[in-house]
Amino acid sequence: MTDGVNRFLGDSIGRTIIKLIVVSVIVGFVMRIFGIYPYDIIEGIRHFFQDIWHKGFAALGQFGDYLLLGASVVIPLFIILRLLNMRK
């Protein structure tokens, strides 16, 4: 049973929890610096689809803005996870 859980998590339960805590703190810090809150992300997605509906496909120009916003969270996460994986 433990082997299956470790295989699913990719590491032991304790180390996975520590990694998730560290990454959560870092992502929270980055999001706080940029003034991004989970509600803002949900509202942004909702507004994006409303804009597509109301303005047509001209709203797809906002795609680049969403790409940069998402990259501001995803790229640091990717780098941190890769750095944590290098220690193995």
SEPA-972371 format. One record per residue (C-alpha): y negated, z, x. Coordinates in steps of 0.001 Angstrom, whole numbers, padded with zeros to 6 digits, always signed. Example, Ala and Ser with C-alpha at 12.3 -4.5 7.8 and 13.67 -1.06 7.14 Angstrom:
+004500+007800+012300 +001060+007140+013670 
//
This chain:
+000000+000000+000000 -002439+000946+002767 -001670-002257+004662 -002516-004314+001586 -005823-002504+001103 -006697-002854+004789 -005819-006542+004682 -008000-007018+001592 -010965-005132+003116 -010499-006654+006567 -010520-003220+008214 -009759+000396+007423 -011363+001938+004372 -013572+004259+006412 -014888+001540+008712 -015507-000773+005756 -017522+001921+003986 -019579+002557+007147 -020244-001179+007553 -021292-001498+003919 -023641+001474+004244 -025266+000079+007410 -025659-003410+005942 -027006-001972+002683 -029638+000043+004526 -030686-002971+006588 -030855-005287+003578 -032768-002643+001639 -035212-002280+004526 -035733-006047+004793 -036150-006418+001059 -038632-003520+001007 -040655-005143+003809 -040882-008373+001825 -041548-006500-001423 -038421-007876-003063 -036600-005796-005634 -033370-006647-007488 -035291-007001-010738 -037609-009523-009050 -034618-011614-007967 -033189-011636-011493 -036594-012462-012963 -037061-015210-010369 -033768-016816-011351 -034684-016537-015032 -038108-018093-014410 -036506-020850-012347 -034285-021923-015238 -037140-021573-017712 -039281-023807-015511 -036522-026409-015373 -036282-026298-019141 -040040-026429-019767 -041204-028670-016954 -038150-030746-016356 -036836-031434-012914 -040278-031095-011296 -039442-027388-011088 -036761-028209-008525 -039571-028248-005984 -039271-024480-006101 -035787-024860-004666 -037209-024610-001144 -038955-021355-002020 -035718-019906-003328 -033887-021176-000272 -036299-019369+002054 -036171-016221-000054 -032391-016170-000002 -032262-017018+003690 -034462-014004+004422 -031598-011833+003193 -028543-013924+004069 -029360-014868+007677 -029906-011279+008870 -026752-010207+007035 -024788-012987+008692 -026076-012076+012156 -025351-008386+011635 -021853-009049+010355 -021131-011391+013268 -022405-008774+015739 -020217-006144+014127 -017215-008505+014309 -017798-009199+018008 -016873-005614+018852 -013256-006202+017816 
//
